[in-house]
Amino acid sequence: MAKTIMIQGTMSNAGKSLICAGLCRIFRQDGYKTAPFKSQNMALNSYITEQGLEMGRAQVVQAEAAGIVPQAEMNPILLKPTNDTGSQVIVNGEVLGNMSAREYFAYKKRLIPDILTAFHKLEEEYDIIVIEGAGSPAEINLKQDDIVNMGMAKMANAPVLLVGDIDRGGVFAQLLGTLMLLEEDEKKLVKGLIINKFRGDKTILDPGIVMIEERCGIPVAGVVPYMQIEIEDEDSLTERFDGQMKKGLLDIAVIRLPRISNFTDFLLLENTEGVSLRYVKDRGELGTPDMILIPGTKNTMGDLLWMRQNGLEAAVLKAADRGCVVWGICGGYQMLGEQIRDPESIEEGGTMKGMGLLPVETTFCRQKTRTQIQGVFRQVEGALADLEGISFEGYEIHMGETRILRQSYYMSDIYDSVEKRSSRDGICRGNIYGTYIHGIFDKEEVIRGVTAALAKHKGIESEYLEEMLANGMDLREFKERQYDMLADNLRQHLDMKRIYEIMG
């Protein structure tokens, strides 16, 4: 059976996902067939597998780092928050239903057979399984019937590395306090400590490391520096929302919706030379961008109401009126239409007026569309007309059906990899574009087409444009480079010999 190692953290966003991805890459480089696993993930960034099943993107990233195809067994339970107290529950890639936090807490123990079935399937196929925990194992109100931290470690008989975040301060208290709140049998599973996101001279930290090892009786397996690595973030705890991105010739604004999902759609755009991509959450931050992106969301109606109340909708309409390119993806596409209907109360219930920028209306239904897509841009008009004929890949994941109300241009021909059929997706009218396809900006040719068209629309001279587009790359190539950088960094700062010994 496979060897296991589990990464738990002292808190959310301590760096568990990144450490797991780096270990997956290292084990792959060392010749081991490796798979990631997280029994229960809570995130709005999700992915559709080749079989049309839904899973969290953190395990997709880790699978990519391990050089394998993502499969739903790597994340058997996915919780997608619909509001502050409830989530859509996805089990083995399929929607089980919506539950309140209390309902799920009472129900989750019934999902242990699903977790074990998925885990054992991976055990039979791989040499090493890198297991990720969630939040902190010391949440005493959640320890009963735990299925993702120490509960999972016991089910898998997995040794645990505990990660603390020194960047937020108090890392020794984090580590020691977490261990003090564990039961004795749980504490025995912790075989090493990792101090993450360290900045500065490590020799200054050494006395503290000696002290924490003496207090805990557990060795520190590494001090990992703060890394500037561009790897997809798991959820809205990402730091990329907070800072101002680099200044560029092109200014792209992404509306930071309260329940934003799949903002990973913009990773390559964000790292394109000459592009400044920033996330805005009120009309004062919007300014006069060259393109506005309205991303996916887990609650289209609720987030459109939020835009309406804080003035962002009016600001987007004003920008569209002056000729700014506006592109909506999935939930953002639904917002751009004339009406959104929710007869079965999938989200808010009732009917809501859309932004009226595209002649479509959306009706929510309980059937969820989940599929991988290949496509080609067709009949594109407006500022991005030069996208005509460029191919793309991506995936659909939504619970609405969108109907075109009046004569308009379909934006692309697509092929459904799950249903094995051809159809059309999205429409455009003037400089307004809408599509259901996540990942539509993941290919270099699409990025070059979009940036070249925006530059032309803005009147940027050709010599500046050529310089800006000189260093383009495909997202796959970009990711591979980042995974290798991550592995190199972890090899340098983790005691990999000790980690292999811990794994037996």
C-alpha positions as CSV (number, residue, x, y, z in Angstrom):
1,M,0.0,0.0,0.0
2,A,1.0,3.6,-0.5
3,K,3.2,5.5,2.0
4,T,1.5,8.6,3.4
5,I,2.4,12.0,4.8
6,M,-0.1,14.5,6.0
7,I,0.2,18.3,6.2
8,Q,-1.8,20.1,8.8
9,G,-1.7,23.7,9.8
10,T,-2.1,25.9,12.9
11,M,-4.7,28.0,11.0
12,S,-6.2,28.6,7.6
13,N,-3.8,30.0,5.0
14,A,-0.8,28.8,6.9
15,G,0.6,27.4,3.6
16,K,-0.6,23.8,3.7
17,S,-1.7,23.6,0.0
18,L,1.6,25.0,-1.2
19,I,3.7,22.7,0.9
20,C,1.6,19.8,-0.3
21,A,2.1,20.8,-4.0
22,G,5.8,21.2,-3.4
23,L,6.1,17.7,-1.8
24,C,4.1,16.2,-4.7
25,R,6.6,17.7,-7.1
26,I,9.6,16.5,-5.1
27,F,8.3,13.0,-4.8
28,R,7.6,13.0,-8.6
29,Q,11.1,14.2,-9.3
30,D,12.5,11.4,-7.1
31,G,10.6,8.8,-9.1
32,Y,7.6,8.1,-7.0
33,K,4.1,7.9,-8.4
34,T,2.4,10.4,-6.1
35,A,-1.2,11.6,-5.5
36,P,-2.7,14.4,-3.4
37,F,-5.7,13.9,-1.1
38,K,-8.0,16.1,0.9
39,S,-11.1,14.5,2.4
40,Q,-13.1,17.7,2.8
41,N,-12.3,21.0,1.1
42,M,-14.2,24.3,1.4
43,A,-13.6,26.5,-1.5
44,L,-15.3,28.4,-4.3
45,N,-12.5,27.6,-6.8
46,S,-13.4,24.3,-8.3
47,Y,-12.5,22.2,-11.4
48,I,-14.2,19.7,-13.7
49,T,-12.5,16.4,-14.4
50,E,-12.4,14.5,-17.7
51,Q,-15.4,12.5,-16.3
52,G,-17.4,15.7,-15.7
53,L,-17.0,15.5,-11.9
54,E,-16.3,18.5,-9.6
55,M,-13.4,18.9,-7.2
56,G,-11.4,21.6,-5.4
57,R,-8.7,23.3,-7.4
58,A,-6.1,22.9,-4.6
59,Q,-5.9,19.2,-5.3
60,V,-5.9,19.9,-9.0
61,V,-2.8,22.0,-8.5
62,Q,-1.2,19.3,-6.4
63,A,-2.0,16.7,-9.1
64,E,-0.5,18.8,-11.8
65,A,2.7,19.2,-9.6
66,A,2.7,15.4,-9.3
67,G,2.4,15.1,-13.1
68,I,-0.9,13.2,-13.0
69,V,-4.5,13.7,-14.2
70,P,-6.8,15.1,-11.5
71,Q,-9.5,12.7,-10.4
72,A,-12.5,13.3,-8.0
73,E,-11.2,10.7,-5.5
74,M,-8.5,13.2,-4.6
75,N,-11.2,15.4,-3.0
76,P,-14.2,13.3,-2.2
77,I,-16.1,16.1,-0.3
78,L,-16.2,19.7,-1.6
79,L,-18.2,22.4,0.3
80,K,-19.0,25.5,-1.8
81,P,-20.4,28.3,0.5
82,T,-23.7,29.8,-0.8
83,N,-24.0,32.3,2.1
84,D,-22.5,32.9,5.5
85,T,-24.1,29.9,7.1
86,G,-24.6,27.3,4.4
87,S,-22.9,25.5,1.5
88,Q,-23.6,23.3,-1.5
89,V,-22.3,19.9,-0.6
90,I,-20.5,17.9,-3.4
91,V,-19.7,14.3,-2.8
92,N,-17.5,12.3,-5.3
93,G,-17.9,15.1,-7.8
94,E,-21.7,15.1,-7.7
95,V,-24.0,17.6,-6.0
96,L,-25.6,16.1,-2.9
97,G,-27.5,19.3,-2.0
98,N,-27.4,22.5,0.1
99,M,-27.0,22.3,3.8
100,S,-26.7,24.7,6.7
101,A,-23.5,24.5,8.8
102,R,-25.4,22.7,11.6
103,E,-27.1,20.3,9.2
104,Y,-23.7,19.4,7.7
105,F,-22.0,19.0,11.0
106,A,-24.7,16.4,12.0
107,Y,-24.5,14.7,8.6
108,K,-20.8,14.5,7.8
109,K,-20.0,11.3,9.7
110,R,-22.2,9.5,7.2
111,L,-19.6,10.4,4.5
112,I,-16.8,8.5,6.1
113,P,-17.4,5.4,3.8
114,D,-17.1,7.7,0.7
115,I,-13.8,9.2,2.1
116,L,-12.3,5.8,2.8
117,T,-13.4,4.4,-0.6
118,A,-11.7,7.3,-2.4
119,F,-8.6,7.0,-0.3
120,H,-8.2,3.3,-0.7
121,K,-8.6,3.6,-4.5
122,L,-5.6,6.0,-4.5
123,E,-3.7,3.7,-2.1
124,E,-3.9,0.9,-4.7
125,E,-2.7,3.1,-7.6
126,Y,0.1,5.3,-6.1
127,D,3.4,5.0,-4.2
128,I,2.9,8.0,-2.0
129,I,-0.2,10.0,-1.0
130,V,0.2,13.6,0.3
131,I,-2.8,14.4,2.5
132,E,-3.8,17.9,3.3
133,G,-5.8,18.9,6.4
134,A,-8.1,21.9,6.7
135,G,-7.9,25.0,8.9
136,S,-6.6,23.8,12.3
137,P,-6.8,20.4,14.1
138,A,-7.2,22.3,17.4
139,E,-10.6,23.8,16.7
140,I,-12.1,22.2,19.8
141,N,-15.7,22.9,18.7
142,L,-15.1,20.8,15.6
143,K,-13.0,18.0,16.9
144,Q,-16.0,15.7,17.5
145,D,-16.4,13.4,14.5
146,D,-13.5,15.2,12.6
147,I,-13.0,13.8,9.1
148,V,-10.4,16.1,7.7
149,N,-7.6,16.7,10.3
150,M,-6.6,14.2,13.0
151,G,-9.7,12.1,12.2
152,M,-8.3,11.6,8.7
153,A,-4.8,11.1,10.0
154,K,-6.1,8.2,12.1
155,M,-8.1,6.7,9.3
156,A,-5.1,6.7,7.0
157,N,-2.5,6.0,9.8
158,A,-0.6,9.0,8.4
159,P,2.3,10.8,10.1
160,V,1.6,14.5,10.4
161,L,3.8,17.6,9.7
162,L,2.3,20.7,11.4
163,V,2.8,24.0,9.6
164,G,2.8,27.4,11.4
165,D,2.7,30.8,9.7
166,I,5.4,33.0,11.1
167,D,4.5,35.9,8.8
168,R,1.3,36.6,10.9
169,G,3.3,36.5,14.1
170,G,3.3,34.2,17.2
171,V,4.4,31.1,15.3
172,F,5.8,29.4,18.5
173,A,2.5,30.0,20.3
174,Q,0.6,28.7,17.2
175,L,2.6,25.4,17.2
176,L,2.8,24.9,21.0
177,G,-0.9,25.9,21.5
178,T,-2.1,23.6,18.8
179,L,-0.2,20.6,20.2
180,M,-1.5,21.4,23.7
181,L,-5.1,21.2,22.5
182,L,-4.6,17.8,20.9
183,E,-5.4,14.5,22.6
184,E,-2.3,12.4,23.4
185,D,-3.0,9.9,20.6
186,E,-3.3,12.8,18.2
187,K,-0.1,14.4,19.4
188,K,1.8,11.2,18.8
189,L,0.9,11.4,15.1
190,V,2.7,14.7,14.8
191,K,6.3,13.8,13.7
192,G,7.6,17.2,12.6
193,L,7.0,21.0,12.7
194,I,7.4,23.4,9.8
195,I,7.8,27.1,10.2
196,N,6.5,28.7,7.0
197,K,6.7,32.2,5.4
198,F,9.9,33.2,7.2
199,R,11.6,36.5,6.2
200,G,15.0,37.5,7.4
201,D,18.1,35.9,9.0
202,K,17.4,32.3,10.1
203,T,20.2,32.4,12.7
204,I,18.0,34.8,14.7
205,L,15.3,32.2,14.8
206,D,17.5,29.3,15.9
207,P,17.2,29.8,19.7
208,G,13.4,29.7,19.3
209,I,13.7,26.5,17.3
210,V,15.7,24.9,20.1
211,M,13.2,26.0,22.7
212,I,10.1,24.8,20.7
213,E,11.8,21.4,20.1
214,E,12.5,21.0,23.9
215,R,9.0,22.1,24.9
216,C,7.2,19.8,22.3
217,G,9.6,17.0,21.9
218,I,9.0,17.1,18.2
219,P,11.7,18.2,15.7
220,V,11.5,21.2,13.4
221,A,11.6,19.7,9.9
222,G,12.2,23.0,8.1
223,V,12.0,26.8,8.0
224,V,10.5,27.8,4.7
225,P,11.0,31.3,3.5
226,Y,8.3,33.6,2.1
227,M,8.1,32.5,-1.5
228,Q,7.1,34.6,-4.5
229,I,5.7,31.7,-6.5
230,E,2.7,32.2,-8.8
231,I,0.6,29.1,-8.1
232,E,-3.2,29.1,-8.1
233,D,-4.8,30.0,-4.7
234,E,-7.4,27.8,-3.1
235,D,-10.0,30.4,-2.2
236,S,-10.7,34.0,-1.2
237,L,-8.0,34.0,1.5
238,T,-5.6,34.7,-1.3
239,E,-3.3,37.7,-0.8
240,R,-3.6,38.7,-4.5
241,F,-6.8,40.5,-3.8
242,D,-5.2,42.9,-1.4
243,G,-2.2,44.4,-3.1
244,Q,-1.9,46.6,-6.2
245,M,-0.6,44.7,-9.1
246,K,2.3,45.9,-11.3
247,K,1.6,48.9,-13.5
248,G,1.3,48.1,-17.2
249,L,0.3,49.6,-20.5
250,L,-3.1,47.9,-20.2
251,D,-5.3,48.2,-17.2
252,I,-7.7,45.4,-16.5
253,A,-10.1,45.5,-13.5
254,V,-11.7,42.3,-12.1
255,I,-14.8,42.9,-10.0
256,R,-14.1,41.4,-6.6
257,L,-17.5,39.8,-5.9
258,P,-18.3,38.7,-2.3
259,R,-18.7,35.1,-3.4
260,I,-16.2,35.2,-6.3
261,S,-15.3,31.8,-7.7
262,N,-12.7,30.5,-10.1
263,F,-10.6,33.7,-10.1
264,T,-7.9,31.3,-11.3
265,D,-9.3,32.2,-14.7
266,F,-7.1,35.3,-14.7
267,L,-3.7,33.8,-13.5
268,L,-2.0,34.1,-16.9
269,L,-3.5,37.5,-17.7
270,E,-2.2,38.7,-14.3
271,N,1.3,37.5,-15.2
272,T,1.4,38.9,-18.8
273,E,4.0,41.6,-19.5
274,G,2.5,45.0,-19.9
275,V,-0.8,44.1,-18.2
276,S,-1.9,45.5,-14.8
277,L,-4.7,43.3,-13.4
278,R,-6.3,44.5,-10.2
279,Y,-9.3,43.4,-8.1
280,V,-11.8,46.2,-7.3
281,K,-14.6,46.1,-4.7
282,D,-16.2,49.6,-5.0
283,R,-16.8,52.2,-7.6
284,G,-14.1,54.4,-6.3
285,E,-11.5,51.8,-7.1
286,L,-12.7,51.1,-10.7
287,G,-11.2,54.1,-12.5
288,T,-11.1,53.9,-16.3
289,P,-9.8,50.5,-17.1
290,D,-9.3,49.1,-20.6
291,M,-11.3,46.0,-19.8
292,I,-13.6,45.0,-17.0
293,L,-13.9,41.3,-16.1
294,I,-16.9,40.1,-14.1
295,P,-15.9,36.7,-12.8
296,G,-17.8,33.6,-11.7
297,T,-19.7,33.5,-8.4
298,K,-21.5,31.0,-6.2
299,N,-24.4,33.4,-5.8
300,T,-25.2,35.4,-9.0
301,M,-28.3,37.2,-7.7
302,G,-26.8,38.1,-4.3
303,D,-23.6,39.4,-5.8
304,L,-25.4,41.4,-8.5
305,L,-27.5,43.0,-5.7
306,W,-24.2,43.8,-3.9
307,M,-22.9,45.5,-7.1
308,R,-26.2,47.4,-7.4
309,Q,-26.1,48.6,-3.8
310,N,-22.5,49.8,-3.8
311,G,-22.6,51.6,-7.1
312,L,-20.4,49.2,-9.1
313,E,-23.2,48.2,-11.4
314,A,-23.8,51.8,-12.4
315,A,-20.0,52.4,-12.8
316,V,-19.8,49.3,-15.1
317,L,-22.7,50.5,-17.2
318,K,-21.1,53.9,-17.5
319,A,-17.8,52.4,-18.6
320,A,-19.6,50.2,-21.2
321,D,-21.4,53.3,-22.5
322,R,-18.1,55.0,-23.2
323,G,-16.9,51.9,-25.1
324,C,-14.9,50.0,-22.4
325,V,-14.6,46.3,-23.1
326,V,-16.7,44.3,-20.5
327,W,-16.4,40.5,-20.3
328,G,-18.5,38.3,-18.0
329,I,-17.7,34.7,-17.2
330,C,-20.3,32.2,-15.9
331,G,-22.1,34.1,-13.1
332,G,-20.7,37.4,-14.6
333,Y,-22.2,36.4,-18.0
334,Q,-25.6,35.8,-16.3
335,M,-25.4,39.3,-14.7
336,L,-24.9,40.9,-18.0
337,G,-28.2,39.7,-19.3
338,E,-31.7,41.2,-19.0
339,Q,-33.2,38.9,-16.5
340,I,-32.3,36.2,-14.0
341,R,-35.0,33.8,-12.9
342,D,-34.9,31.5,-9.9
343,P,-38.2,29.6,-9.8
344,E,-36.9,26.8,-7.6
345,S,-35.0,29.1,-5.1
346,I,-31.6,27.7,-6.1
347,E,-30.1,31.0,-4.9
348,E,-32.4,33.9,-3.8
349,G,-35.7,32.9,-5.4
350,G,-37.9,35.1,-7.6
351,T,-36.8,37.2,-10.6
352,M,-34.2,39.9,-10.8
353,K,-33.4,42.4,-13.4
354,G,-30.0,42.0,-15.0
355,M,-27.5,44.7,-16.1
356,G,-29.1,44.7,-19.6
357,L,-25.9,44.7,-21.6
358,L,-26.6,41.4,-23.4
359,P,-29.9,40.2,-24.8
360,V,-30.1,37.0,-22.8
361,E,-32.0,35.7,-19.8
362,T,-31.0,33.0,-17.4
363,T,-33.2,30.5,-15.5
364,F,-31.6,28.6,-12.6
365,C,-32.4,24.9,-12.4
366,R,-31.2,22.0,-10.1
367,Q,-29.3,20.2,-12.9
368,K,-25.7,21.3,-12.8
369,T,-23.7,21.5,-16.0
370,R,-20.2,20.1,-15.5
371,T,-18.0,19.4,-18.5
372,Q,-14.7,20.1,-20.2
373,I,-14.8,22.1,-23.3
374,Q,-12.7,22.7,-26.5
375,G,-13.7,25.7,-28.6
376,V,-13.0,28.2,-31.3
377,F,-14.0,31.9,-31.4
378,R,-16.5,32.7,-34.1
379,Q,-18.3,35.8,-35.2
380,V,-16.6,38.0,-32.6
381,E,-17.5,41.7,-33.1
382,G,-16.3,44.9,-31.4
383,A,-12.9,45.6,-30.0
384,L,-11.9,42.0,-29.7
385,A,-12.9,41.0,-33.3
386,D,-9.4,39.8,-34.0
387,L,-10.1,36.7,-31.7
388,E,-11.9,35.2,-34.6
389,G,-10.6,31.7,-35.4
390,I,-8.5,31.3,-32.2
391,S,-9.0,28.1,-30.3
392,F,-9.3,27.7,-26.5
393,E,-9.9,25.0,-23.9
394,G,-11.7,25.2,-20.6
395,Y,-14.7,23.8,-18.6
396,E,-18.3,24.7,-17.7
397,I,-19.7,24.5,-14.2
398,H,-23.0,26.2,-13.6
399,M,-26.6,25.7,-12.6
400,G,-28.3,28.1,-15.0
401,E,-29.6,27.9,-18.6
402,T,-29.1,31.0,-20.6
403,R,-31.4,31.8,-23.5
404,I,-30.8,34.4,-26.2
405,L,-33.8,36.8,-26.6
406,R,-33.0,38.5,-29.8
407,Q,-30.7,38.2,-32.8
408,S,-27.1,38.3,-31.7
409,Y,-23.8,36.7,-32.4
410,Y,-22.8,33.5,-30.8
411,M,-19.2,34.0,-29.7
412,S,-17.8,30.5,-30.1
413,D,-18.3,27.0,-31.4
414,I,-17.6,24.4,-28.7
415,Y,-17.2,20.7,-28.2
416,D,-18.4,19.0,-25.0
417,S,-15.7,16.5,-24.0
418,V,-18.1,14.6,-21.6
419,E,-21.3,14.5,-23.7
420,K,-19.3,14.2,-27.0
421,R,-21.4,16.8,-28.9
422,S,-20.9,20.1,-30.6
423,S,-22.8,23.3,-29.7
424,R,-22.3,27.1,-29.3
425,D,-21.5,29.2,-26.3
426,G,-21.6,32.9,-25.3
427,I,-22.6,35.9,-27.2
428,C,-21.2,39.4,-27.9
429,R,-22.7,42.7,-28.7
430,G,-20.4,45.6,-29.5
431,N,-17.7,45.6,-26.8
432,I,-19.7,43.4,-24.4
433,Y,-18.8,39.7,-24.2
434,G,-20.3,36.8,-22.2
435,T,-19.3,33.1,-21.9
436,Y,-19.8,30.2,-19.6
437,I,-16.2,28.9,-20.2
438,H,-13.8,28.9,-17.3
439,G,-10.2,28.8,-18.4
440,I,-10.8,30.7,-21.6
441,F,-7.8,32.8,-20.9
442,D,-5.4,29.9,-20.2
443,K,-3.8,29.7,-23.7
444,E,-1.0,32.0,-24.9
445,E,-2.7,32.6,-28.3
446,V,-5.9,33.9,-26.6
447,I,-3.9,36.1,-24.2
448,R,-1.9,37.6,-27.2
449,G,-5.2,38.1,-29.1
450,V,-6.9,39.8,-26.2
451,T,-4.0,42.1,-25.2
452,A,-3.2,43.0,-28.9
453,A,-6.9,43.9,-29.5
454,L,-7.1,46.0,-26.3
455,A,-3.8,47.7,-27.1
456,K,-5.1,48.5,-30.6
457,H,-8.4,49.7,-29.2
458,K,-6.5,52.0,-26.8
459,G,-4.2,53.3,-29.6
460,I,-0.9,51.9,-28.3
461,E,1.7,52.2,-31.0
462,S,2.9,48.9,-32.6
463,E,6.5,49.0,-31.3
464,Y,5.3,49.1,-27.7
465,L,2.8,46.4,-28.4
466,E,5.4,44.1,-29.9
467,E,7.7,44.6,-26.8
468,M,4.7,43.9,-24.5
469,L,3.9,40.6,-26.2
470,A,7.4,39.4,-26.6
471,N,7.5,37.2,-23.5
472,G,4.2,35.3,-23.8
473,M,3.8,31.8,-22.6
474,D,1.2,29.1,-22.3
475,L,-0.3,28.6,-18.8
476,R,0.8,24.9,-18.8
477,E,4.4,26.0,-19.4
478,F,4.1,28.8,-16.8
479,K,2.8,26.4,-14.2
480,E,5.5,23.8,-14.8
481,R,8.2,26.4,-14.2
482,Q,6.5,27.5,-11.0
483,Y,6.2,23.9,-9.7
484,D,9.9,23.3,-10.3
485,M,10.8,26.6,-8.5
486,L,8.6,25.5,-5.5
487,A,10.2,22.1,-5.3
488,D,13.7,23.6,-5.5
489,N,12.9,26.0,-2.7
490,L,11.4,23.3,-0.4
491,R,14.4,20.9,-1.1
492,Q,16.7,23.7,0.1
493,H,14.7,24.5,3.3
494,L,13.0,21.2,4.4
495,D,14.9,18.3,5.9
496,M,13.8,15.8,3.2
497,K,15.9,13.0,4.6
498,R,13.9,13.3,7.8
499,I,10.6,13.5,6.0
500,Y,11.4,10.3,4.1
501,E,12.3,8.6,7.4
502,I,9.0,9.8,8.9
503,M,7.1,8.2,6.0
504,G,9.0,4.9,6.7
